[in-house]
């Protein structure tokens, strides 16, 4: 059996909206496919639309065992979320709140999606304090999918090749941070 540090990093991509006609699905699938291409990385696409979520309770009382096991196993997360009225979707927050200890000392990168020119900058800003409170470590690279309607065709094919370069830089930073934090979780005792 390989040493823990020799196993591939597990970095799931969370699509953070359940709305019909969501254009952010193209962005999430693009991020997922590019992440799959990375050597030493395993990934999966998690769609909040498919998560079984109770709406009559809060926090760990509404925890889904399969989703929690995925988060426990992961070394980092990528959140792809649209900006709705300068904020993040409520269902994304509800899904994130289902776990607590599973996030501690793991890296997270955020990709904002917007119909406007700023590419979800405000949703990223709104999510940073949430990520910190959950115990996640945000990287300093973001990917902004501005004017999302012009970035992909109707079948989800990428039209703007500059996104490949931007996502590559984002993934480089996320993978580095995931490795460092995994090493810390496995080798450095908490104070």
Backbone torsions as a table, in degrees:
resi	resn	phi	psi	omega
1	UNK	NA	131.2	-178.8
2	UNK	-68.9	154.5	175.7
3	UNK	-59.7	154.2	-178.8
4	UNK	-53.1	-40.5	-176.6
5	UNK	-71.8	-14.4	179.1
6	UNK	-86.3	-15.4	-178.8
7	UNK	-73.0	152.0	179.8
8	UNK	-60.6	150.3	171.2
9	UNK	-69.3	142.3	175.5
10	UNK	-111.0	114.9	-174.9
11	UNK	-130.1	89.7	177.4
12	UNK	-73.1	154.9	176.9
13	UNK	-109.9	125.2	179.4
14	UNK	-104.0	121.2	172.4
15	UNK	-88.9	115.4	-166.6
16	UNK	-94.7	25.8	176.1
17	UNK	-143.6	149.1	179.1
18	UNK	-112.6	5.1	-175.3
19	UNK	-62.6	147.7	173.3
20	UNK	-68.4	144.7	177.9
21	UNK	69.9	19.8	-176.5
22	UNK	-65.1	120.0	177.8
23	UNK	-80.5	-16.6	177.8
24	UNK	-67.1	-15.5	176.7
25	UNK	-63.5	-36.1	176.5
26	UNK	-62.6	-43.2	179.5
27	UNK	-63.9	-44.0	-179.1
28	UNK	-63.8	-41.5	179.0
29	UNK	-66.7	-37.5	175.7
30	UNK	-62.4	-48.0	179.0
31	UNK	-60.7	-44.7	179.2
32	UNK	-59.3	-48.7	-178.2
33	UNK	-64.2	-39.0	178.6
34	UNK	-69.3	-36.3	178.5
35	UNK	-67.0	-38.9	178.4
36	UNK	-60.0	-28.1	-177.6
37	UNK	-75.7	-13.6	-176.5
38	UNK	-75.8	130.1	175.8
39	UNK	-65.3	140.2	176.7
40	UNK	75.1	16.3	-179.7
41	UNK	-130.3	133.2	169.8
42	UNK	-110.9	149.4	-178.7
43	UNK	-148.0	168.4	169.5
44	UNK	-153.0	154.9	178.7
45	UNK	-97.6	122.8	178.6
46	UNK	-109.5	119.4	-179.1
47	UNK	-103.4	119.9	-179.0
48	UNK	-59.0	-22.0	178.5
49	UNK	-62.6	-28.5	-175.7
50	UNK	-100.4	-4.5	179.3
51	UNK	-74.7	130.6	175.0
52	UNK	-75.1	111.4	-177.5
53	UNK	-122.8	128.3	172.1
54	UNK	-79.7	140.2	-179.9
55	UNK	-109.7	6.2	-176.7
56	UNK	-107.4	13.8	179.3
57	UNK	-151.1	-172.9	-177.0
58	UNK	-141.3	161.5	173.5
59	UNK	56.1	-139.6	-174.3
60	UNK	-68.4	-14.9	177.0
61	UNK	-68.9	-19.6	-179.9
62	UNK	-106.7	13.7	-175.5
63	UNK	-59.9	133.7	172.4
64	UNK	-95.3	124.4	-173.8
65	UNK	-60.0	-42.2	-178.2
66	UNK	-67.8	-44.7	178.5
67	UNK	-63.6	-42.6	179.2
68	UNK	-63.0	-39.0	177.6
69	UNK	-65.2	-37.5	177.2
70	UNK	-63.8	-45.0	-179.6
71	UNK	-67.7	-39.3	177.3
72	UNK	-60.0	-41.6	-177.8
73	UNK	-72.8	-28.6	-171.6
74	UNK	-68.9	155.0	174.6
75	UNK	-101.4	-20.8	179.1
76	UNK	-161.7	167.3	177.3
77	UNK	-131.6	150.3	168.0
78	UNK	-120.0	126.3	177.7
79	UNK	-109.3	121.9	175.2
80	UNK	-110.2	115.9	-173.9
81	UNK	-141.4	140.5	173.7
82	UNK	-78.3	160.5	173.1
83	UNK	-97.9	118.3	177.0
84	UNK	-113.9	114.7	178.1
85	UNK	51.6	46.6	177.5
86	UNK	70.8	14.3	-178.6
87	UNK	-141.1	-172.4	-178.4
88	UNK	-102.6	157.2	179.0
89	UNK	-63.3	139.0	179.5
90	UNK	-61.1	-35.3	-179.7
91	UNK	-65.9	-33.7	175.3
92	UNK	-63.0	-46.7	179.3
93	UNK	-61.8	-41.5	178.7
94	UNK	-61.0	-43.9	179.2
95	UNK	-65.3	-43.9	180.0
96	UNK	-62.6	-37.0	-177.5
97	UNK	-70.0	-9.4	179.8
98	UNK	-70.6	-15.9	-179.4
99	UNK	-126.3	155.4	175.2
100	UNK	-135.4	-75.3	-175.5
101	UNK	-60.9	-23.3	-178.2
102	UNK	-66.0	-21.6	-177.2
103	UNK	-89.3	-18.7	-166.8
104	UNK	-56.2	128.0	176.4
105	UNK	60.2	39.8	174.1
106	UNK	-120.6	149.2	-177.4
107	UNK	-80.6	152.1	174.5
108	UNK	-142.8	138.4	172.9
109	UNK	-120.8	143.7	-175.6
110	UNK	-119.0	133.7	174.5
111	UNK	-114.9	120.0	179.0
112	UNK	-95.7	144.3	-178.6
113	UNK	-126.6	135.9	-179.2
114	UNK	-152.3	150.0	173.1
115	UNK	-75.5	-21.8	-178.8
116	UNK	-88.9	-176.3	-173.2
117	UNK	-75.5	-16.0	-172.8
118	UNK	-90.0	-4.0	170.4
119	UNK	59.9	39.5	176.0
120	UNK	77.4	20.6	179.6
121	UNK	-56.6	-41.6	-177.8
122	UNK	-69.3	-34.6	178.3
123	UNK	-67.5	-36.8	177.0
124	UNK	-62.9	-46.4	178.4
125	UNK	-59.5	-39.5	-179.7
126	UNK	-69.1	-31.0	-177.5
127	UNK	-82.7	-21.2	-176.5
128	UNK	-56.4	-48.9	178.2
129	UNK	-65.5	-30.4	177.1
130	UNK	-64.9	-47.0	179.9
131	UNK	-60.3	-43.1	179.0
132	UNK	-61.8	-44.2	-179.6
133	UNK	-63.5	-32.5	178.3
134	UNK	-75.6	-11.3	179.9
135	UNK	94.8	5.9	177.6
136	UNK	-81.5	153.6	179.0
137	UNK	-109.0	111.4	-178.0
138	UNK	-79.9	139.9	175.5
139	UNK	-82.8	165.8	-177.1
140	UNK	-92.2	-0.6	174.6
141	UNK	-98.4	139.2	173.8
142	UNK	-127.8	163.2	170.1
143	UNK	-122.5	125.2	-179.8
144	UNK	-108.1	121.7	176.8
145	UNK	-100.5	79.0	178.6
146	UNK	-82.3	150.1	-177.5
147	UNK	50.1	52.6	-173.7
148	UNK	-52.4	-31.8	-179.5
149	UNK	-64.4	-19.0	-179.8
150	UNK	-104.3	0.1	-176.5
151	UNK	-91.7	-25.6	-177.7
152	UNK	-133.9	150.5	173.0
153	UNK	-82.5	-178.7	-175.6
154	UNK	-63.4	-24.5	178.4
155	UNK	-88.3	-1.8	179.1
156	UNK	90.4	11.8	177.5
157	UNK	-78.6	135.4	-177.8
158	UNK	-65.7	131.7	177.5
159	UNK	-105.8	-23.0	-178.0
160	UNK	-111.0	100.4	-176.4
161	UNK	-67.4	-15.4	177.1
162	UNK	-62.7	-23.9	179.6
163	UNK	-64.8	-29.8	179.1
164	UNK	-62.1	-45.8	179.5
165	UNK	-64.2	-43.8	-179.7
166	UNK	-65.7	-41.7	179.0
167	UNK	-68.6	-34.2	177.9
168	UNK	-60.1	-45.5	177.7
169	UNK	-62.0	-43.0	177.5
170	UNK	-59.3	-49.7	-178.5
171	UNK	-66.2	-36.8	176.4
172	UNK	-57.1	-47.5	-179.6
173	UNK	-66.8	-43.3	-178.8
174	UNK	-63.6	-43.9	-179.7
175	UNK	-65.7	-40.8	177.4
176	UNK	-60.5	-48.4	-178.6
177	UNK	-64.8	-38.2	179.0
178	UNK	-62.5	-41.2	178.5
179	UNK	-64.9	-44.7	-179.3
180	UNK	-62.9	-46.0	-178.3
181	UNK	-70.0	-34.7	175.1
182	UNK	-62.7	-44.9	178.2
183	UNK	-57.4	-45.3	179.6
184	UNK	-62.8	-44.6	179.2
185	UNK	-62.3	-35.0	-175.9
186	UNK	-87.9	-21.6	-170.3
187	UNK	-127.1	-11.6	-176.7
188	UNK	-118.3	118.2	180.0
189	UNK	-68.7	139.6	176.3
190	UNK	-61.8	149.1	179.6
191	UNK	-86.3	NA	NA
